[in-house]
């Protein structure tokens, strides 16, 4: 009872001892085990899993969690390298995911029926409206629309690789808005040409 | 003989008239421009609406309470409408039906308006120039260039492919500018600016600026000026570069982010990666007292930020 008295009085983490020394020196035994299993010059042991398994049984719980976390980390890095870092390594499912940008804010916004209606209407009359513009202006507008289209594709492609990227989402939404602005401006411009 | 002699006299009398008639008819039908002049009374702070399809529209502010029009009309012009009713004056070049022949038939329109008028000018391929107008201005073209002197009032400038050159005198105003492919050059302006372009390049100079919003898809954006205390500065592109040189007595906080482009500054703060493994760089921090806010965003453009003009 008198020995347990100080432990009972622990109220904060600071009250706990900073380090607990083992009762004996563990290194000689570890060294003997490593030597007995023929560790190569790189420190890789072919029988390591068995030995490690035997050791893990006695290992403290935090070490096991650390090992598991490290493995998950390695897998995640491997997946990321396979998906994005290696050129031409994008698998078919990823390529499909790139197009609709499913699950992202822009995709939800673009699928709004009001937006779709307005966009379709503007696109339907675009040919006639472009024809009503002066030739030089028409060429420039077509080049600008192509620029917007390319920007959308690049943003959607980047979002396919990083769907949670808020900057890309914002830029994509703004690019969709810019496209609508240009289409509206072209309509107004062609109307002005007829009306003046 | 007598009858024949009187016929000869009549012929001699009518011949010059017939020649004059034929000449004027030929002149009307040819490409020779016809002069036009008209003046109507107008209110000092009224609205003046001017439109012309092709050629030029030059508008000058004056101290007179009148709108005067002087023009060389292209052959395809039907008539020029100049009307004034209440505070509204209209100057409109009307073409004959089916006379669109882009860029060939040019009408040159010079209009003097009371300097405090509100101006609404629209052209298709006509170049627009305004000088000495201190009222609000709304200027629109499709492919025509716009050159305007900015007064103390709000200005809205819109073009599809025309280039825009706007010059102020340092008087604060609200400026709304949009173009699709035309370039923008804004000098000696002040106040609030909102400018958007798709592929045009925009260069803006505001001193001082209270609020600046610049947006582009592929065009480069360049700003130089001074920010007022608490000023908001927001610029973004998809692939265009962003160059900002903004002085500010009370400093500003800054957030710059690029997915694949570089970020640099003139105050030796290093941009950081947004994540250890993925792409993206950001530059966050504060200069001076951090009273203003500067936000710069791009996907693949480069960002240059400096806190000096």
HADDOCK unambig.tbl for C-alpha pairs under 7 A between the chains (distance, minus, plus):
assign (segid A and resid 134 and name CA) (segid B and resid 102 and name CA) 5.45 0.50 0.50
assign (segid A and resid 137 and name CA) (segid B and resid 143 and name CA) 5.37 0.50 0.50
assign (segid A and resid 137 and name CA) (segid B and resid 161 and name CA) 5.64 0.50 0.50
assign (segid A and resid 140 and name CA) (segid B and resid 161 and name CA) 6.36 0.50 0.50
assign (segid A and resid 140 and name CA) (segid B and resid 181 and name CA) 6.32 0.50 0.50
assign (segid A and resid 141 and name CA) (segid B and resid 161 and name CA) 6.98 0.50 0.50
assign (segid A and resid 141 and name CA) (segid B and resid 180 and name CA) 6.94 0.50 0.50
assign (segid A and resid 141 and name CA) (segid B and resid 181 and name CA) 6.82 0.50 0.50
assign (segid A and resid 144 and name CA) (segid B and resid 180 and name CA) 6.66 0.50 0.50
assign (segid A and resid 144 and name CA) (segid B and resid 181 and name CA) 6.21 0.50 0.50
assign (segid A and resid 144 and name CA) (segid B and resid 198 and name CA) 6.27 0.50 0.50
assign (segid A and resid 144 and name CA) (segid B and resid 199 and name CA) 5.99 0.50 0.50
assign (segid A and resid 148 and name CA) (segid B and resid 217 and name CA) 6.73 0.50 0.50
assign (segid A and resid 151 and name CA) (segid B and resid 238 and name CA) 6.64 0.50 0.50
assign (segid A and resid 168 and name CA) (segid B and resid 299 and name CA) 6.94 0.50 0.50
assign (segid A and resid 171 and name CA) (segid B and resid 238 and name CA) 6.69 0.50 0.50
assign (segid A and resid 182 and name CA) (segid B and resid 180 and name CA) 6.56 0.50 0.50
assign (segid A and resid 189 and name CA) (segid B and resid 142 and name CA) 5.74 0.50 0.50
assign (segid A and resid 193 and name CA) (segid B and resid 124 and name CA) 6.06 0.50 0.50
assign (segid A and resid 196 and name CA) (segid B and resid 51 and name CA) 6.85 0.50 0.50
assign (segid A and resid 196 and name CA) (segid B and resid 52 and name CA) 6.92 0.50 0.50
assign (segid A and resid 196 and name CA) (segid B and resid 53 and name CA) 6.68 0.50 0.50
assign (segid A and resid 196 and name CA) (segid B and resid 94 and name CA) 6.45 0.50 0.50
